[in-house]
């Protein structure tokens, strides 16, 4: 059974940085697209970033371009989301997700980790 476990969330001031990690078990990441989503209070869940493969393209939501960086380590079966210059509107629960075919409708989800950006 595939399992994704996020960590690294927390409270940070505006302008600060956080790195989220996702540990995957139950499958090899080699053939999977890995995405990060977030859900802010009162908002729909939105896709933030996606990595297709180790040397393949990455995609970002316009709201995080230039500030967030997604990466993956297939050998370690992990993925990360480095977040810099955080803004209050980045607050939300962040989810790691995986799918064989696409970025934005993944089949597998983690349980989420809370990120709060506040003065």
N, C-alpha and C positions, 0 to 999 in steps of 0.2 A: 504494500500500500504506500503510495506516494505521500510524503509529508513535507511541508515547508514550515520552517520556524523562523520568525523574524526576531531581531533584537536590535538594541541601540537607540531606541526612542528615549525621549526625555524632555525636560524643560530647558529652553535656551532663549537668550535675549535676541531681539532683532539685530541682524547683522552677523549673528553667530553661525556656527557650523555644527553639523551632526553627520555621522555616517551610520547608515542602517545596514544590517547584515541579514542574509537569508541563508539558512542551512537546509539543504534538500536531501532527503533520504528516500530510498525505495525505488530510485531509478537513476540512470546516468543523465546528466544534463546535456550531453553532447548534442542531442537532436532536438532539444527543447528551446523554445523562445521563453525568455524570462522577462517579466514585466513588474513594474511597481505601480500600484494604484494608491489613491488616497480618498478618504471620505471626511469632509469637514462637517461640522454640525449644521443640520438643515440642508445639506447639499447632497446631490447625487455623487456616487462614487465615480472618480475620473481617473483615466490613465495618465500617468506621469512620465514614465520612461519605459523603453523596451530594448533589449538586446537580442538580436536574432541568433547570433552564434559568436564564437570567440573572435573571429576576424570579419564578421559580417557587420551590417549596418546597425546603428542605434537610432532610436527615435525619441523625441522629447515633446512634451506639451509646450506650447508657446510660453506659458506662464513660468516655466522653469528653465528654459534654454539659457545657457551661459552660466547657470548657477548650480545645476545638478549634473552629476555624472554617474551613469550606470556602468557597472563592470561585472565580470563573471570569472570564475576560476573553475573550469570543468573538472580539473584533476581533484580539486577539493570539494566539488559539488556545492559551491557557494556562489552567491551573488551579493553585490553591494550597491548601495545608493549613497553617494557622497553629496551632501547638501551644504552649500555655502551661501553667504549673504541671505540668510533666512529672513522671511517677512512674516508678519502676524497672520497673513492670509495663507501661509503654508501649514498652519495648525490643522491637525486632523489625525485620523488613524491611517497608518500606512500599511499596505498589504503587499506581500510578495506573491507572485502568481506564475504559473507555468502552463505552456500548451505546446503541442507538437506543430500546429498549423499556423497560428496567428498570434498577434500581440494583445489584442484588445477584447477578446472574449475567451479568456483562459478557462481551462477545465479544472485546474487545481489551484487552491488558495491556501495561504497561511492564515493564522488567526489574527494578525495585525499587531502593530506596535504604535503607541500614542506618541505623537510629536506635538509639543506645545511651544509656540513662539510668543513670548510675552515680555514686556519690559520689567 
